[in-house]
Amino acid sequence: LPFAMDEGEQRTLLMKLWCHGQALAPVQGIVLAIWAYRELEGFDRGWVAVAAVALPLWSITSWKAMNGKIRRPVCTIAFFALALECYYATVVGLSVSRVASSTFALMVAIFTGLQMIEMGCYTLVVLFLRQSLVAKSQA
C-alpha cells in the first residue's frame, strides 16, 4: 500500500468496513422478506427467502474470521463473499425482471446492488490487508 498502517489500524479499517455492510443488511433483509412474502410464489419465494439465512450467517462468519476465531480467515471470507455475490446477482436479476410490476422489486434491486458493492469492497480490502487477519488468527 502507498501509505503505512500497522496491523491494529488495518484491523480497525476492516471492522469499520464490515460495520457499513451491517447497516445495509437489515434493510435489505426486510425488503427481501416483504417482497418474497407479498409478490413471489414457489421457487422464486424460496430462493429469495434464502437471504433470511444468508445475511446473518455471513455476518457471524465474517466477524469471527476478522477476530481470529476461524482457522483460515482470508479464504473463508473470500469464498463466502464470492458465493454470496453470485447469489445476490441472481436475486438482482430476478428483481429487475419484475420492476415494471412492483415497487418492492426496484427496492430489492437497489439494496441488493448496494450490498453487492459494499461486500465487493470489503472483500478486496480483506485480500489486500490479509496479513493483519492472518496475524490475528495465529496469535
N, C-alpha and C positions, 0 to 999 in steps of 0.2 A: 504494500500500500504506500501511497506517496506521503503519508503522514504517520507519525509514531503513536501507537496506542499500546498500553500494557494489557496483559490478559484480563485484568479486572475491568478495565474500560471496555474491552471487546465484549465481555460477557454482559455488561450493563447495556451496551448498544443492542445486543441480541435480545435481551429481555424487553427493552423498550419497543423494538420492532414486533416482538411476539404480542405485547400488550395492545398494539394498534390493531392487530388481527382479531384479538379477543373483543375489541369494541364493535367490530363489524359482525362477528359471528352470531350473537343473539338476534340481531335484526334480521340477518339472512335466514336464520333458522325459523323465526316466527313467520316471515313472509313465505318461505317454502312450505311450512306446515299448513298455513291458511290456504295457499294455492292448491296444494295436494288434496286437502280435505274438500274444498268448495268446488273445484273445477276439473279435477283429474279422476280417472277411473282405471281400474285394472292394473296392468303392468306399470303404466306411467305413474300412477299414485304410489305404488310400492317403490319404484325407482327413485322418485323424489323424496320419499319418506326415509330412505337410507341416510339422508343428510342429518336426520334427527339423531342418528347413532354416530355418524362420521365426524360431525363437528366437535362434540365433547371428547370423543376418542382421540382426535387429532390434538386437542388442547392438552389433554393429560399426557399423551405420549411425547409431544414436543417439549412440554415443561419438564418432564422427567429427564429427557435427553439433555436439555440445557443445564440441568442441575447435576449431571453426572450419575444419575440413577439407572441409566441404561448403558450396557457394555459398549456398543458401537453407536454413539450418538449421531455422528455425521451421516452415516449410512442410513440409520433409522429415519432421521428427518428427511433426507433426500429422497429415499424410496417412497415413504409415506406421502410426502408432498407431491411427488410425481403421480402417484396413484390418484390422489385427490384432485389434482389439476385435470387429469383425464376424465374423471367422474364429473367434475364441475363443467367441463366443456360439453359433455352430453346434456347436462341439465340446462345450460345456456342454449344449446341447440334446440332442445325441446321447448323451452320458453319462447324463444324467438319465433318459432313456427306458429305460436299461438298468440302473438302480440296483437294481432288485428282484432281478436275477440275478447281480450282480457287485460285489464289494467294490472292485475297481480302478475301476469306473465312478464310485463315490462319491468315491474319492480324486481322480480326474480332475476331477470337478465342483468339488471343494473347492479344489484347487491352481490350476485354471484360473480359477475365480472370484476367488481371491486375486490372481492375476496381472492379471486384468482391472481390479480395484480399484486395484492399485498403478500400472498403466500409465495408467489414467484420471487418477489424482492427479498423476503425473509430467507428463502432457501438459498438464493445467491449469496447473501451476506453470510449465512451459515457456512457455505462452501468456501468463501474467501477467508473467513475467520475460524476455520475448523481447528486450528491449533489450540485456541482457547477452550474449545469444548473437549478436545482430546485430553488436554492437561487437566481439566476439571474432573473428567471421568476416571483418570488414572490416579488422582490424588486420594 
